[in-house]
Amino acid sequence: GDSVTQMEGPVTLSEEAFLTINCTYTATGYPSLFWYVQYPGEGLQLLLKATKADDKGSNKGFEATYRKETTSFHLEKGSVQVSDSAVYFCALISGGGSEKLVFGKGTKLTVNP
Amino acid sequence: DTEVTQTPKHLVMGMTNKKSLKCEQHMGHRAMYWYKQKAKKPPELMFVYSYEKLSINESVPSRFSPECPNSSLLNLHLHALQPEDSALYLCASSQEGARSQPQHFGDGTRLSIL
């Protein structure tokens, strides 16, 4: 079945450090890929998406590129801020006709001043 | 500001109570979802409504009863819950049939069962 594997956390960085959160997937067909962010006490917010190979999603300084050859969708940001502290979920919707959103386990990021 | 509104934000109930969670969206989406999220875990899908019809039920116990009165509203009726049902309940919506369109989430209802 479809699955998403993302790096285990927690990840702790200093402000202005470079961030990478790895995400790989297994899916039927050609999935759409998403990164969601969950701030403490809140629901999930869509951070960025990519719907086909080589697409780059970007938002708020975060980027991720849909790599079909490596089945990956790694999240990156060049300079993190304290306000980026949250849990990040990689997710996919399969290309096999299902509209079920499949999540990775989540990665907690803490950014210290 | 979230475009999916959930009420109440917090709910404490006893195991014999009956209560309802409510969700509303005005984005014209035709698919709506209920998820359950335990601490430090990703959301788990419970139900999917598509065009106001239940299309997916992920083998959820019958003490959870969903209802979709119209295309903008989604309810989750709760009865005789167990302590392990304490969790954050998230509602989401999306354009039905559009695989590439993301689901939009509300801020959730934090439910505690005494």
Interface residues (C-beta under 8 A of the other chain):
Chain A: S32 F34 Y36 E42 G43 L44 Q45 L46 K49 T51 F89 I93 G95 E99 K100 L101 F103 G104 K105 G106 K108
Chain B: T2 V4 Q6 A31 K40 K41 P42 P43 L45 V48 I56 L90 A92 S94 E96 G97 R99 S100 P102 Q103 H104 F105 G106 D107 G108
